[in-house]
Each structure stands twice: as C-alpha cells, then as structure tokens.
Amino acid sequence: MQVGTAESAPGELVTGWLDVTDLPTGTPERLPVLIAEGEEDGPTLWITASIHGNEVTALATAQDVMHEELASKIRGTVVCLPNLNPAGLRRTTRTSYYHGDDPNRYFPDPDADGSRPPRVQELIDERVFDAFADSADALVDLHTAQVGSIPFVIRDRVLYGTQRDEDEARDLADELERLVDAYDFPVINEYVAEEYVEQNLQRSTAGAALNNAGIPAFTVELGGFEVVEEDTREKGVVGLLNVMRELDMLPGDAEPTGLAAPVDFPVKRAVHPHTETAGIVRHRVEAGDAFEEGDVIADIVTPHGEPKATVETDHDGYVVGRYHGVAAYENDPLTSLAVRDDGDVVVPRSQE
C-alpha cells in the first residue's frame, strides 16, 4: 500500500508524507503518514488524529500505537495519520489559519449543496477522504473534548436514503457497534439525525467515512486539550489495540480500559443546560457525575457572589465536561452532557 510517499512492506513500519496543498511560501502542506503492514493479509485499519490542532492527546495516542513491533504482530495493515491539521498544531489552536472555522466539517457529502468553489480546507479534507475511502475496512478518528472532560466514544447515527437502504444501514450499524464496544470507553450516541445534519457532522472525518464511504468509523474523545493526558493516552492506545483484536488483526482477548459509564441506559450527546441569566457560573457538578431530571447543574451569581438563578437539567444522564470559563451571557451553554437516548441509531437522513 502507498499513501503519499509512504510505501508499505510486509513486516515493516514505514513513514512518509502526504502532500495535501501548496502553501504561499512555496512549500507543501504535508501530513505525516505511518504504515504498519503485517506478514499476513488481513483488514486495513485507518487511524486519524488531531484534525483540531490543539488536541494533542489524540496526536500522542496515534503516534504511540504505531510502535516498531506492531508490523511483526498484526495481520493486515494499519495506516496512521497522527496529525490532520499541521497549521493548527504549529499554533496550538483548534482551527487552521486557512480559514478560522472547524476543519472537521469539510469532508465530502454527495448530498450537500454548494455553488461556490471549494476552499482550501475542503480540498484538503477531500484528499484525505480519497486516501482512506478505497482502502479502509474500519477507521478510528482521535480527538479530545473539553478541559477536564471524561474520555468517551461518539457513535454516529447511520443514515439511510440516497447512500444506502435501511437494511444496509442496519448491517453497517452492527459492524460499527462491535468495534465501538471493543474500544471499551463509555459510548455516547451522536445527536438526532436532524441536528446531526444541521451541524454537518456527516462531513466530519468519522461521519463521512461512515455515512458517505460506508466504512465503520467512530470518534474517540480523549479528555482535555493542549496538554497530553498520559493516563488517558495509555487507555487510548489500549482501545486501538482492542479494535485490532476485534478485527482479527491481533491475537488474544480485549484488554479492559477500566472506564465505565456512570449510568446503565443508552445516552446521546447534548449541549445542555443553557442559562437564561447572565452572570458568573458556579457549577454544582463535575465530569463523570450522574444526575436526574430536575437536578441543579449550576448556580448563576453576580460579580459580588450574590445568588441570581439556579439552572436545572431536563434530562437523566451524566456530565461529560463543563464549558471553559465562568462568565456567562444569556442562553450560553454550561455543560456537555450524555442524556438518555430512546432513539434508533439507524435513521433516515431526511426527517420529512
């Protein structure tokens, strides 16, 4: 297999670069590539990371799973792009400086409408998509979430309609479920289909791989950003090796990560609650805390510390992370939650 300048060889770990665009300074923007190819044929797993440039635990996890001995142990091939956003990495920022919005919303979507020429980040994402779309049997995309966030896995909704029928979508969802379970992190379903498409999550790395290329793919959130959380990095590597075991690329049983969800019912992502009152936020909860409908999540106080309002939740679930900072304006979100999910993970793309 060849990805950019990296050309694999049986039993070896090779490195190279994938050029994705030219810079005005006359040099190419290039992504690091590592390929470990086993001695025996088998599936091809792609690992991508750090499309948000300050999500460095993701970068370190991807680097560390690609150790020198991996190629001698696996059946099949592992392709790793540990940094999809070198522009953001250079500045320790979430976005690139090509244009300052989310670089993880530009992967191809055949159903997306657009009359304007693609911008540079869209071209980069399309070139990365083309690299994995024809070869990957599975894909794991590594990220981090908020400061102090717990580690977890995001399972996307599998959409059906123009790309596949419902039966095909359910088969794909079954493949995805076994890989997500193998990673052994708490699993949080993505937003409902309408919000999922509204936020262009079908154009994220894992969303495009899953819903546009038909590759079982999911997102891992490895705690907070800007510094490597070593304990989480170690568990992230364990999760990746577990996926290889589930794909029959590595022998042996899965190794537990020791991470468990605080509740025993299915959950989905929610940005909730929002405050109707401006002021200083004093949270009553921390990441990992379980709650029930009606529980107080935070207090809003004046700059002098006097009480102004309490903010309750409308759901059962647990806290994934708290939003950075304490100064809140009207309708600002306060926490990222995992809330009870009674919906199906296989849904029509159009809700009409």
C-alpha positions as CSV (number, residue, x, y, z in Angstrom):
1,M,0.0,0.0,0.0
2,Q,1.2,3.5,-0.8
3,V,-0.1,6.7,0.9
4,G,1.8,9.7,-0.2
5,T,5.5,8.9,0.0
6,A,5.0,6.1,2.5
7,E,5.1,2.7,0.7
8,S,4.4,-0.3,3.0
9,A,6.3,-3.5,3.1
10,P,5.4,-6.8,4.8
11,G,6.7,-7.0,8.4
12,E,7.8,-3.3,8.4
13,L,6.7,0.0,9.9
14,V,7.4,2.8,7.3
15,T,6.9,6.5,7.4
16,G,6.4,9.3,4.9
17,W,4.3,12.3,4.0
18,L,1.0,13.1,2.3
19,D,1.0,16.4,0.5
20,V,-2.4,18.0,0.7
21,T,-2.0,21.5,-0.6
22,D,0.7,24.1,-1.5
23,L,1.5,27.0,0.8
24,P,2.0,30.6,-0.4
25,T,5.6,30.3,0.9
26,G,6.4,27.8,-1.7
27,T,6.4,24.6,0.4
28,P,3.8,21.9,0.5
29,E,1.5,21.4,3.5
30,R,2.0,17.8,4.3
31,L,0.6,15.3,6.8
32,P,2.8,12.6,8.5
33,V,2.0,9.0,7.5
34,L,2.9,5.8,9.2
35,I,2.0,2.4,7.8
36,A,2.5,-1.0,9.6
37,E,1.9,-4.0,7.3
38,G,1.8,-7.5,8.7
39,E,3.3,-10.6,7.1
40,E,-0.2,-12.0,6.5
41,D,-3.1,-10.4,4.6
42,G,-5.9,-9.0,6.6
43,P,-8.1,-6.0,7.1
44,T,-6.9,-2.4,6.8
45,L,-7.5,-0.1,9.8
46,W,-7.0,3.6,9.4
47,I,-6.2,5.8,12.4
48,T,-6.6,9.6,12.1
49,A,-6.0,12.2,14.7
50,S,-5.7,15.8,15.7
51,I,-7.7,17.5,12.9
52,H,-8.1,20.0,15.7
53,G,-4.6,21.2,16.1
54,N,-4.6,21.6,19.9
55,E,-6.0,18.1,20.6
56,V,-2.6,16.7,21.5
57,T,-3.5,13.6,23.5
58,A,-5.1,12.4,20.2
59,L,-1.8,13.0,18.4
60,A,0.3,11.2,21.1
61,T,-2.1,8.2,21.2
62,A,-1.9,7.8,17.4
63,Q,1.9,8.1,17.5
64,D,2.3,5.6,20.3
65,V,0.2,2.8,18.9
66,M,2.4,2.7,15.9
67,H,5.4,1.2,17.6
68,E,8.2,-0.6,15.8
69,E,7.0,-4.1,16.7
70,L,3.4,-3.6,15.5
71,A,4.1,-4.8,12.0
72,S,5.5,-8.1,13.2
73,K,2.4,-8.8,15.3
74,I,-0.5,-7.8,13.1
75,R,-2.4,-9.5,10.3
76,G,-3.3,-6.9,7.7
77,T,-2.3,-3.2,7.6
78,V,-2.6,-0.2,9.9
79,V,-2.4,3.3,8.3
80,C,-2.0,6.2,10.7
81,L,-2.2,9.9,10.0
82,P,-1.5,11.3,13.5
83,N,-2.0,14.9,12.6
84,L,-4.6,16.1,10.1
85,N,-4.1,19.8,10.9
86,P,-0.4,20.9,10.9
87,A,-1.4,24.5,10.7
88,G,-3.3,24.2,13.9
89,L,-0.6,22.2,15.5
90,R,2.0,24.9,14.8
91,R,-0.1,27.4,16.7
92,T,-1.7,25.1,19.3
93,T,-5.1,26.1,18.0
94,R,-8.2,24.1,17.2
95,T,-8.6,25.5,13.7
96,S,-6.2,26.1,10.9
97,Y,-5.3,29.6,9.7
98,Y,-6.6,28.9,6.2
99,H,-10.0,30.0,7.4
100,G,-10.9,30.1,11.0
101,D,-13.9,27.6,11.2
102,D,-14.0,24.0,12.1
103,P,-11.7,21.9,9.7
104,N,-13.7,18.8,10.7
105,R,-16.8,19.8,8.7
106,Y,-15.5,19.7,5.1
107,F,-15.3,16.1,4.2
108,P,-17.2,15.1,1.1
109,D,-21.0,14.7,1.2
110,P,-22.7,13.8,-2.1
111,D,-26.0,15.3,-0.8
112,A,-24.5,18.7,0.2
113,D,-25.5,21.6,-2.0
114,G,-23.0,24.3,-2.8
115,S,-22.4,26.7,-5.7
116,R,-19.1,28.3,-4.5
117,P,-15.7,26.8,-5.4
118,P,-14.3,24.6,-2.6
119,R,-11.9,26.4,-0.2
120,V,-8.5,25.0,0.7
121,Q,-9.7,23.1,3.9
122,E,-12.4,21.4,1.8
123,L,-9.8,20.4,-0.7
124,I,-7.5,19.0,2.0
125,D,-10.3,17.1,3.6
126,E,-11.4,15.7,0.2
127,R,-7.8,14.5,-0.5
128,V,-7.6,12.8,2.9
129,F,-11.1,11.2,2.3
130,D,-9.9,9.9,-1.1
131,A,-6.9,8.3,0.6
132,F,-8.9,6.2,3.0
133,A,-12.2,5.7,1.2
134,D,-10.9,3.0,-1.2
135,S,-8.8,1.1,1.3
136,A,-10.1,1.3,4.8
137,D,-12.1,-1.6,6.3
138,A,-12.5,0.5,9.5
139,L,-11.5,3.9,10.8
140,V,-10.9,5.4,14.2
141,D,-10.7,9.2,14.5
142,L,-9.0,10.5,17.7
143,H,-9.9,13.8,19.3
144,T,-10.1,15.5,22.7
145,A,-13.1,17.3,24.3
146,Q,-13.3,20.0,27.0
147,V,-10.9,20.8,29.8
148,G,-11.5,18.2,32.5
149,S,-13.7,16.0,30.2
150,I,-14.0,12.3,30.8
151,P,-12.8,10.1,27.9
152,F,-15.6,8.6,25.7
153,V,-16.5,7.3,22.3
154,I,-19.0,9.0,20.0
155,R,-21.1,6.6,17.9
156,D,-22.6,8.4,14.8
157,R,-26.1,7.8,13.6
158,V,-26.1,5.6,10.5
159,L,-28.2,7.5,7.9
160,Y,-30.1,5.8,5.1
161,G,-31.7,7.3,2.0
162,T,-29.7,8.2,-1.1
163,Q,-26.4,6.4,0.0
164,R,-28.0,3.1,1.3
165,D,-31.3,1.5,2.2
166,E,-32.4,0.7,5.7
167,D,-31.2,-2.9,5.7
168,E,-27.8,-1.9,4.5
169,A,-27.7,0.8,7.2
170,R,-28.5,-1.7,9.9
171,D,-25.7,-4.0,8.7
172,L,-23.3,-1.1,8.8
173,A,-24.5,-0.2,12.3
174,D,-23.9,-3.7,13.5
175,E,-20.3,-3.6,12.3
176,L,-19.9,-0.3,13.9
177,E,-21.3,-1.4,17.3
178,R,-18.9,-4.3,17.7
179,L,-15.9,-2.0,17.1
180,V,-17.2,0.7,19.4
181,D,-17.8,-1.9,22.1
182,A,-14.3,-3.3,21.6
183,Y,-12.7,0.1,22.3
184,D,-14.1,-0.2,25.8
185,F,-14.8,3.5,26.5
186,P,-18.2,4.8,27.6
187,V,-20.3,5.2,24.4
188,I,-22.4,8.3,23.6
189,N,-24.6,8.4,20.6
190,E,-24.5,11.4,18.3
191,Y,-27.2,14.0,18.1
192,V,-30.6,13.1,16.5
193,A,-30.5,13.0,12.7
194,E,-31.9,16.5,12.1
195,E,-29.3,18.1,14.4
196,Y,-26.6,15.8,13.2
197,V,-27.0,17.0,9.6
198,E,-27.7,20.6,10.7
199,Q,-24.2,20.6,12.3
200,N,-22.6,19.0,9.2
201,L,-21.4,16.1,11.3
202,Q,-21.9,13.8,8.3
203,R,-19.0,15.8,6.9
204,S,-16.7,15.1,9.9
205,T,-13.9,12.6,9.5
206,A,-15.7,9.7,11.0
207,G,-19.1,10.9,9.8
208,A,-18.0,11.0,6.2
209,A,-16.2,7.6,6.4
210,L,-19.3,6.0,7.9
211,N,-22.2,7.7,6.1
212,N,-20.6,8.6,2.8
213,A,-18.0,5.8,2.3
214,G,-19.8,3.1,4.2
215,I,-16.8,2.3,6.4
216,P,-17.5,1.5,10.1
217,A,-15.9,4.5,11.7
218,F,-16.2,6.3,15.1
219,T,-14.7,9.2,17.1
220,V,-12.8,8.9,20.3
221,E,-12.6,11.8,22.7
222,L,-9.5,11.5,24.9
223,G,-10.1,14.0,27.7
224,G,-8.9,17.6,27.6
225,F,-6.8,19.6,25.1
226,E,-3.5,21.4,24.8
227,V,-1.5,19.1,27.1
228,V,-1.1,15.3,26.8
229,E,-3.0,13.5,29.5
230,E,-0.8,10.5,29.9
231,D,-3.3,8.2,31.7
232,T,-5.9,8.8,29.0
233,R,-3.3,8.4,26.2
234,E,-2.4,5.0,27.7
235,K,-6.0,3.9,27.7
236,G,-6.5,5.3,24.2
237,V,-3.7,3.0,22.9
238,V,-5.3,0.0,24.7
239,G,-8.6,0.9,22.9
240,L,-6.9,0.9,19.5
241,L,-5.3,-2.4,20.1
242,N,-8.7,-3.8,21.2
243,V,-10.2,-2.7,17.8
244,M,-7.3,-4.6,16.1
245,R,-8.2,-7.7,18.1
246,E,-11.9,-7.4,17.2
247,L,-10.9,-7.1,13.5
248,D,-8.8,-10.3,14.0
249,M,-5.7,-8.3,13.2
250,L,-4.1,-9.1,16.6
251,P,-4.4,-12.4,18.6
252,G,-5.8,-12.6,22.1
253,D,-8.7,-11.1,24.0
254,A,-9.5,-7.5,24.5
255,E,-7.8,-5.7,27.4
256,P,-10.2,-3.7,29.7
257,T,-9.5,0.0,29.9
258,G,-11.2,0.3,33.3
259,L,-13.5,3.0,32.0
260,A,-17.3,2.7,32.6
261,A,-20.3,4.9,32.0
262,P,-21.9,6.2,35.2
263,V,-25.4,5.1,34.0
264,D,-26.7,1.9,32.6
265,F,-29.0,3.2,29.9
266,P,-28.2,4.4,26.3
267,V,-27.2,8.1,26.0
268,K,-26.7,10.7,23.4
269,R,-24.7,13.9,23.3
270,A,-26.4,17.1,24.5
271,V,-25.2,20.7,24.9
272,H,-27.4,21.4,27.9
273,P,-28.5,23.2,30.0
274,H,-28.3,26.9,28.9
275,T,-28.6,29.8,31.3
276,E,-31.3,32.4,30.8
277,T,-29.5,34.7,33.2
278,A,-26.1,36.4,32.6
279,G,-23.6,36.2,35.4
280,I,-20.9,34.1,36.9
281,V,-21.3,30.4,36.7
282,R,-20.7,28.2,39.8
283,H,-21.1,24.6,38.7
284,R,-22.5,22.1,41.1
285,V,-21.4,19.1,39.1
286,E,-18.1,17.7,37.7
287,A,-17.3,15.5,34.7
288,G,-18.5,12.0,35.4
289,D,-21.3,12.9,37.8
290,A,-24.7,11.3,37.2
291,F,-27.9,13.3,37.5
292,E,-31.6,13.1,37.2
293,E,-34.2,15.3,35.6
294,G,-34.7,18.4,37.8
295,D,-31.3,18.3,39.4
296,V,-29.5,21.7,39.7
297,I,-26.4,21.8,37.4
298,A,-25.2,25.2,38.3
299,D,-25.8,28.5,40.1
300,I,-25.6,31.9,38.5
301,V,-24.2,34.6,40.8
302,T,-23.5,38.3,40.5
303,P,-19.9,39.7,40.3
304,H,-20.2,40.2,44.1
305,G,-21.1,36.5,44.5
306,E,-24.8,37.1,45.3
307,P,-27.2,34.4,44.0
308,K,-29.2,35.3,40.8
309,A,-30.5,32.0,39.5
310,T,-30.2,28.2,39.5
311,V,-30.0,26.2,36.3
312,E,-31.7,22.7,36.2
313,T,-31.4,19.9,33.8
314,D,-34.4,18.4,31.9
315,H,-32.8,15.0,31.5
316,D,-31.4,11.9,33.1
317,G,-27.7,11.2,32.4
318,Y,-24.2,12.2,33.3
319,V,-21.8,15.1,32.9
320,V,-19.2,14.7,30.1
321,G,-17.5,18.1,30.7
322,R,-18.0,21.7,31.8
323,Y,-17.7,24.6,29.4
324,H,-14.5,26.6,29.8
325,G,-14.7,29.8,31.8
326,V,-17.2,31.2,34.2
327,A,-18.6,34.4,32.6
328,A,-21.9,33.5,31.0
329,Y,-24.2,35.5,28.8
330,E,-27.9,34.9,28.1
331,N,-28.5,31.4,26.6
332,D,-24.9,30.3,27.0
333,P,-24.5,26.5,27.4
334,L,-22.9,25.4,30.7
335,T,-22.1,21.7,30.3
336,S,-21.7,19.0,27.8
337,L,-23.9,16.1,28.8
338,A,-24.7,12.5,28.0
339,V,-28.5,12.2,28.3
340,R,-30.9,9.3,28.0
341,D,-31.4,8.2,24.4
342,D,-34.5,6.3,23.4
343,G,-34.0,6.8,19.7
344,D,-32.7,4.5,17.0
345,V,-29.1,4.7,15.8
346,V,-30.2,3.9,12.3
347,V,-32.3,6.8,10.9
348,P,-33.4,8.3,7.6
349,R,-31.3,11.2,6.6
350,S,-34.4,13.3,5.8
351,Q,-36.9,13.6,8.7
352,E,-39.7,14.8,6.5
